[in-house]
C-alpha cells in the first residue's frame, strides 16, 4: 500500500508564489517518475511538470520559466515551486508517481489533490 499526500495549496494573488509538497509513504522500494498534474473545473487533467530519478525535468509550455519541480529522494517527496502565478493557474493540483513497492511491482499512484486559487 502506497499513499501520496499533497500540501501547500491555497489562495494567492496574481503574481504571487506557492510551494506544493507531496510525500509518498508505505511499502516503497523505489520511485522513478514523479509528476504534478492539474485539473481546472470543467477541463481535463493535464501534466504540469515531471521529474525522473536521474533528475531530468519536463514542463508544460504554459508553466515554463515560472514553475520548478524538484525532489528529495531520501524523503520520497516531490515539490512544485510556483512563481508569477496567474488566474489561469487556478486548479486542483495532483501529485502522481510510478512507485515500485517492496514486492517489486510498479504502480501509478495518485494523491488526493490540493486546491490552488489565484485571485485578487
PyMOL commands that set and color helices and strands:
alter all, ss='L'
color gray80, all
select helices_A, chain A and resi 61-63+73-75+87-89
alter helices_A, ss='H'
color red, helices_A
select strands_A, chain A and resi 2-7+10-12+18-26+28-39+46-51+57-59+67-72+77-82+91-101+106-110+114-118
alter strands_A, ss='S'
color yellow, strands_A
deselect
rebuild
show_as cartoon
